[in-house]
Amino acid sequence: MTRPKSDRVIDARGLEPPEPFVLTMDALDRLPKGEKLLLLLYREPYPLYKALGNNGFCHEVEHAADGTVEILIWHASA
């Protein structure tokens, strides 16, 4: 990633499941419409993707050269 995509970042690369999921869902509960959350992990969080769709969020995924999975999340209605 060449520039920040979000002011809100959860770097969960060193955390074990389900902690990244729990932290992300808690942060999304407080995420204002129009803002985005960037989640950094070392693996694809497939259960999270389903939860995002079920809770009205969209996401984009990029894979960085260092192996980081960068997930940008926002309200679908924003």
C-alpha positions as CSV (number, residue, x, y, z in Angstrom):
1,M,0.0,0.0,0.0
2,T,1.5,3.3,-1.0
3,R,-0.7,5.6,1.0
4,P,-3.1,5.2,3.9
5,K,-6.7,4.4,2.8
6,S,-8.2,4.9,6.2
7,D,-7.5,6.8,9.5
8,R,-8.9,3.8,11.4
9,V,-6.5,0.8,11.3
10,I,-6.6,-2.5,13.1
11,D,-3.2,-4.3,12.8
12,A,-4.2,-7.8,13.7
13,R,-1.2,-9.6,12.1
14,G,0.1,-10.9,15.3
15,L,-3.2,-11.9,16.8
16,E,-4.8,-15.4,16.9
17,P,-8.4,-16.1,16.0
18,P,-11.0,-15.1,17.0
19,E,-9.4,-11.9,18.3
20,P,-9.1,-10.1,14.9
21,F,-12.8,-10.9,14.2
22,V,-13.9,-9.6,17.6
23,L,-11.8,-6.4,17.4
24,T,-13.1,-5.7,13.8
25,M,-16.8,-6.2,14.6
26,D,-16.4,-4.0,17.8
27,A,-14.8,-1.3,15.7
28,L,-17.4,-1.5,13.0
29,D,-20.1,-1.1,15.6
30,R,-18.6,2.4,16.2
31,L,-17.6,3.2,12.6
32,P,-19.4,6.4,11.4
33,K,-21.0,6.2,8.0
34,G,-18.7,7.6,5.4
35,E,-15.6,6.4,7.2
36,K,-13.5,3.3,6.4
37,L,-11.7,0.8,8.5
38,L,-8.5,-0.9,7.4
39,L,-7.8,-4.4,8.8
40,L,-4.3,-5.9,8.4
41,L,-3.9,-9.7,8.6
42,Y,-1.6,-12.5,7.4
43,R,-4.4,-14.7,6.2
44,E,-7.8,-14.3,4.4
45,P,-10.5,-13.9,7.0
46,Y,-13.3,-15.8,5.1
47,P,-15.7,-16.0,8.1
48,L,-15.4,-12.2,8.4
49,Y,-16.3,-11.6,4.8
50,K,-19.7,-13.4,5.3
51,A,-20.3,-11.4,8.5
52,L,-19.5,-8.1,6.8
53,G,-22.1,-8.8,4.1
54,N,-24.7,-10.0,6.6
55,N,-24.2,-6.7,8.6
56,G,-24.4,-4.2,5.8
57,F,-20.7,-3.7,5.0
58,C,-18.7,-3.7,1.8
59,H,-15.0,-4.6,1.6
60,E,-12.0,-4.6,-0.8
61,V,-9.0,-6.8,-0.4
62,E,-5.4,-6.3,-1.5
63,H,-2.4,-8.5,-1.0
64,A,0.8,-6.7,-0.1
65,A,4.3,-8.0,-1.1
66,D,5.1,-8.9,2.5
67,G,2.2,-11.3,2.7
68,T,-0.2,-8.9,4.5
69,V,-3.8,-9.1,3.5
70,E,-5.3,-5.5,3.6
71,I,-9.1,-5.4,4.0
72,L,-10.7,-2.0,3.6
73,I,-14.3,-2.0,5.1
74,W,-17.1,0.5,4.9
75,H,-20.9,0.8,5.3
76,A,-22.7,-0.4,2.2
77,S,-25.1,2.5,2.5
78,A,-22.4,5.2,2.7
